[in-house]
Amino acid sequence: MTQINVMKRVVTHPGLFVLERILQPHQISLTKFAEYLKVSPKHLSEITRGLKPIRPNLAYRIELATGYSAEMFLELQMKHDLSIEREHAFGISRIPPFSDRLEK
């Protein structure tokens, strides 16, 4: 049977990137940045705390405002989500590779 090694740590949420790489270094308040992006401060706060995912619409708004690509934020979100699934997928991890079932 082929064994696949999976990461055991949870990948950082992209909201933390927004907080640590955009807001804090430039001393921008979350409220001001939310207003600039035309989103609610509550929504942006939930994202920077890792409670809500970054969706394409917001990723694109951040791209326009900062120059960081929307694809980067969406890739970070996808990696974060997948790392959580791998961390918590107890039953799923027992599924053997399908290739082991194919006739050789």
C-alpha positions, -999 to 999 in steps of 0.1 A, spaced: 0 0 0 12 35 -9 15 58 21 10 95 18 26 118 43 4 147 53 12 178 72 1 178 108 1 215 115 -26 239 106 -16 265 80 -20 301 90 -53 318 81 -50 345 55 -67 369 78 -36 368 100 -16 379 70 -39 409 66 -34 418 102 3 412 105 15 423 71 -9 451 61 -27 466 91 -1 465 119 31 475 100 13 505 84 -6 514 116 -40 512 98 -70 505 120 -92 476 111 -122 500 109 -104 524 85 -93 495 63 -128 480 63 -142 514 53 -116 517 25 -125 482 12 -163 490 16 -169 460 39 -182 460 74 -156 463 102 -173 433 119 -168 411 88 -131 421 84 -126 416 122 -139 380 119 -116 374 90 -85 388 108 -93 366 138 -96 335 116 -133 330 122 -144 336 86 -128 327 53 -115 352 27 -137 349 -4 -129 360 -39 -147 393 -36 -128 404 -6 -95 390 -19 -99 411 -50 -107 442 -30 -75 437 -9 -56 432 -41 -68 465 -55 -60 482 -22 -26 467 -15 -11 450 -46 -10 416 -29 -27 392 -54 -62 379 -48 -49 345 -59 -24 346 -30 -51 351 -4 -73 324 -20 -44 300 -21 -37 307 16 -73 302 24 -74 269 5 -42 256 22 -56 267 56 -89 249 50 -72 217 37 -48 216 67 -78 218 91 -95 189 72 -63 168 74 -60 176 111 -95 166 119 -102 138 94 -99 108 116 -122 85 97 -112 98 63 -75 90 69 -84 53 70 -94 53 33 -68 33 14 -55 47 -19 -78 37 -48 -48 26 -68 -43 -3 -44 -77 -16 -56 -69 -14 -94 -59 -45 -112 -22 -45 -120 
